[in-house]
């Protein structure tokens, strides 16, 4: 599929305001084993305020007992994908299952308003998310709303240290829920929260005590919409800026230059940086406009080379030649862009981008972006 097709498709996805356009919203629920996905799912299904939800589960072997409970309590449609190896077959299986669900709904055999896909604890959410953008039939029927990641506060540090899948799940998230926070002290929760924020500053974090989370934090989050909001905690931005150590001519005027946090003398949050996670994020900001042709070439090249390691990325950009914000976002190699609202007369035209990925070469990317400025 060409980049243009992808962009057109992703903008179609991004422009859709949600269920109103007749697309069925889909939510991907991910998280490591024991993080409480099933508890959260049960809770959501019983509190879904009359919404009919089809649940697609992708689990290994023995865990299928949960199904009986879910069906008896909620009369939901549960579809099982028990295919063993997830990565190779998930995309095709999921595509077939979604197409099948859509067909049954059209024929009146099934009635549902949204889909929740619960992945196995070992799954990489990437291929699941890509399914919604790579296949025209799926993109015309379903709208990928968001990826929710559950993190078990008690076991998270070990899981994040030892399993890349757990780190990927954090990197992909639009919303992170911390479960079992009652089993660890406040300092540990705080340290975990900082660690997660450095991996993924885009995703709000909230506590999920035995699956008790408000529906508004679960559905219609529109994490894949191409909107002009780039929600990153301002403290994170400030920390990230002095993280560069050198001022990338971004027009920042800090009187104080902090060098790498690794040295740890100056930073005012817990010194958690001995977790040098391979999933990291960084932010680029500039008050100078971009040259559109240069930026397009550069991002196209970056996505070709580093796409498999780029989990999520998004930008709200000031481009030469338009008075509108340009919005782009992507998952792996799939990138979509769109024109957003106009810059307001009194608004400072600042481009902001966030990249979340595995061992991305931050300096190369920052220098490359700098070279695309007009």
Helices and strands as residue ranges (DSSP letters): H 3-15, G 19-21, E 24-31, H 37-46, E 53-57, G 61-65, H 66-74, E 77-80, H 86-106, E 114-118, H 125-134, H 136-141, E 142-152, H 156-162, H 164-172, E 175-179, G 181-183, H 186-199, E 204-208, G 215-217, H 234-243, G 261-263, E 279-286, H 292-306, G 307-309, E 310-317, E 324-331, E 334-342, E 351-358, H 362-370
